Amino acid sequence: MRAAAIDRFGPPSVLKPHIVPVHPPGPNAVLIALHAAGVGVWDASVRDGSWRPYGRPKFPLVPGTDGAGIILALGARVRRFVKGQRVYAVNYAGGFYAEDVAVEAENVAPVPSRLDLLSAGAALVPGLTALQGIDEHLRVRRGETVLIFGATGSVGTLAVQFAKRLRARVLATASGRKASTLVTKLGAEGVFDPHRSNAFERLEKLAHGRLDCVLALAGGGVLVQCLELVRPGGRIAYPNGVEPIMRRGSKVRMIAYDAEPGGRHFEKLEDAISEARVRVPIAALYPLAEAARAHERLERGHVLGRIVLRIRR
């Protein structure tokens, strides 16, 4: 099968077309004919060797943690799925920059009826990260003021919608008119540019001097300043790797987490996608053979939503 893979760590140019074997599914796995795969910042860290979640690398290495497609084959013990079913899946060991991928059935779920396969290919890891941050770790409640810091990326755009569905007052960061318009349409009631010199003053005005909770999806000095507005007893959640800094003595709860897949989490995500009438912003679309260009675009930054590889039509 065709794949985009690396034979060594390095810049986007090391990501090249390959022909690799198709691995049949094990007894508890399914084989998926992929239509779309998401491209994440973590994929770039795998490609350049700065993050090695797969253990000792075996080249050629096929990146990609999530995507969507149609089930081609079932392992002998799989009963929850049928051939031809639309599914999306996650595998933190990679393998989604390819025409087909075998995934353990526990990490596979039916595509929510609201999503097409392109949107589903973009939505799974960002959706799990956003929903678990908003619902499980921050436990956002109706009427609370929540700041999504890093709101225009693949996780942030979904987090805005998930927080809005809970009838929270959502504030968001966005740089530029296009980004600001996007997060406003997704449900943010107040938007400010964290790169402006008056960013803190703008947020303080929007928040009326107080935040109940923050989902921090990007770091930096402006974030540290913004966190000063979190009330005593408030909450700050962030995916591992962001690591915001708080001054000593701050009486807020800091929660680091990683997105967890699995049946219960997939069911909650499906419900939230329906309740929020989720839109999945796709920033750019590339064919599998141009995965290196997708990574070049990723490294230029200011990605509104998620970059996606279209593998099949």
N, C-alpha and C positions, 0 to 999 in steps of 0.2 A: 504494500500500500504506500501511497505518498504521505510524506510527513515533512515538517520543518524541524530540523534538529541541529545540534552543535556537536562538533568533534573536538572542541577545546573551548575554554572560557575566554570571553573577550567582548568587544563592542558588538553592536547590532549586526555588523557584516558577517560575523561567524555563524549566524543563523541561516542555514542554507537548505534547499530542497534535498530530500533523501528518499530512497526506497528502503523501507524497513519491513520486517516480518509482521504479519498479523498474529497476535497472540490469542488463541482461543480462550473463551471464558472458563474459569475453574468451576467447580460444582456449585459455588455460592455466588457466582458472578454473572453478568450479562455482557454481551458484545453489542456496542452501539455504533451505528453508522452516523457519524457526526455531521451536522449541518452547520453548526457555528461553535466557536470556542472563544471565550473571553480572553483578553490580553490585560494583565495586571502589572502593577509596578513590581510585585514580587517576582514575576517572570523575568524581568530585567535583572534582578538580583541573582536569580538562578543562572541566567545566561552569562553574567560577568564573573560568577564564582564567589561573590561576596556573601551569598546565603546558600547553604548546601543542605536542604532539608531531606534529600534523598540518600544521605550517607555518602559512602565512597562512590564518586561518580563513575558511571559506565557509559562510555561513548560508543556510538552516537547517542546523545541524550535529547529526548523529546520533551520540551517544556509544556506548560499548560495545566491548570488545576481544575478547570470546569468548562462545561459546554452542554450542548443539547443536540438531540438527534432522534433516530428511530432504532428500536431494538432489532438486531439481526439474529441473535442467537441467545439461548438461555442455558445456564449451567444446570446440571442434573437435579439439583435440589431447589431451584428457584421456582416459586409458585405464585408470587405476587404480581408478576408481569407476563405479558404475552408478546410474541413476535409482532412487529409492526407498530408497537405502542410508542407514542411520543414521550420522551423522558428528558430530564436534565440530570446531571451527575457531577460529583466532585471527587477528586482523588489528589490529595496533597503530594503524592509521589509523582505527579506529572503525567504526561502522555496525551494531552488533548490537542496538541498541534499536529493532528494526523487525521486520516480519513476514517479510521475506526479505532475504538478504544475499549478494552475490557475493564470493567469496574465492578467491585463487590456490590451486590444488590442492596446492601444496607446503606450505601452511599448514592443511591439512585432514587428518583421520585418522578411521578407523572408530571408533565408540564401543566401548570395551571391553565385553565381554559381561556383566561384573559390574554395569555401570551402566545405570540408566534414563536417559531424556533429561533429566529435571530435574537429576539428580545430575551428568550429563555437562556440562550447561550451566554448572554451578557449578565444575567440577573442573579445567578445562584450564590456564589461566594460573596459578592457585595450585598445581596439581599439578606443572607444569614448574618453577616457582620453588622449591617444596619439594624435589623430587627432585634437581634440579641442585645445590642447596645441600648436601644430605646426601651424595649419591653422588659428584658430580664435583668439588666444591670443598673440602668438608671431608674427603671420602674416609673416612667413618666406618667403623670396624672393630669386629668382634665384641669385646665386653667393655669397650669404651671408655665413658667417662661423657660424655654430650653434653647440653648445656643448650639447650633451645628457648626463647628469650626472646621472648615474644609468641606463646604457644602456642595461644591460643584463637581466633585469627582464621582466615581462609580458608586461608592458607598454613601457619600453625602447626599446625592440626589434622591436616593431611596430613603435615607434616614429622615429627610425633610417630610416626605410623604407619610412615613410611618408615624412620626410624631404628630403630624397634623390630624391623622385619623383618630388620635386619642383626644382631640380637641385641646391640645396644648397651644400656647402662643409660641410660635417658632421664629427664632431669629437666625440669620445665616450669613456666612461670609461669601463674598463673590467679587471678583476683580474684572471690571469692564462691563459695558452695557449689556452685551449678549449674555454673560454669565448671570448678571443681576436679574435680567428678564426671565431667564430660565428658572432660577430658584423661586422667584416670585410666583410664576405660573404653577410651580409644583406645590406651593402652599406657604412659603415663608412670608410672614407679616412685616418683617423688618430686615433690611439687607445693608451691610456695610462692607467697604473695601479694606481688608486688613493691611494693605500696603500703603494706604494714605497716612499722612502725618497725624491726622485727627481721628484715627481709627478708634482709639479707646473712648474718646469723648462722644463719638457717634454711637458706639454701643451703649455707653452709659445712659445716653438719652433714650435710645430705643428700649432699653431694659428698665427704664425708670429707676435706675440705680441698683437693681438687684436681679440676679439670675438664680433660678432654682436648681438647674443642672446643665451640664455641658457634655456633648459628645465631641471629643477632640480627635479629629482625623488627620490633623497636620500639626506640626510643632512650631517652635520659634518664639522669639521675644514678645511678639504681639499676643500670642496665646497666653503666655505667662501673665501679662498685664491684664488681659481680659478675665482670667480666672480669679482676680481679686474681687470681682463683682459677685461671685458665688456666695450665697448666704450661708451663715453657720448652719450646719446640718444638711447642706446641699450635697449634690453628688457630681462627680466628674468621672466619666468612663472613657477608656481609650483602648484601641487594639494594641497589643504588644508591638513595640517598635516605635511608637509615637513618644511615650515617656514624658509627659508634661511635668514641669517643675512647679511646686508650690512653696510659698514661704513657710518657714517653721511656725508652728502654732496655729496654722489654719485649721479650723474645725469643720472640715469637709471630708467626705468619703471619697477616696481615690480607688478606682476599680479598673484593673488591667484585665484584658480577656483576649481569647482567640475564638473565632467563629467555630461552632461545633456543628457538624452534619449529623444525620440520623433521622429515624422515622418521626419522632416527636417534633424535632426542629423543622423538618420539611412540612409537616402538617400545619404548624403555626405560620410558616412562611406563606403557604398557599392561602390560608385564611386572611392573612394581612394583605396580601396582594389583591385579593378580592375586595376586602373592606375599604382599602385606600384607593381602589381603582387605579392601580399603579401604572405609571408611564416609566419605561426604561430608556433613558436617553442614550443613544448610540452616537459617540463622538466621531467615529470614522470606521470605515469598513474596508477590509483588504482581503484579497484571495490568499489561500494558504501559501502559494508560491512566493508571496510578497510579505511574509512574516517579518523579514528584516526591516522592511519599510515601516511596518506597524510599530516595531520597537524604536525606530528612529523618531517616529511621531510621538511615541510615549516619552522619550527623553527630552523632547522640546518643551514638555510641560503644558500647563493650562489646558488640560483635557476636560471637556465638559461632558460628563457621563463616562461611558466605557468604550474602548476600542475593541472591535470584534473581527475575528477571522471568519470569513464565509467559506466553508469547506465544500458544501454541496448546495445546490439550488432546489 
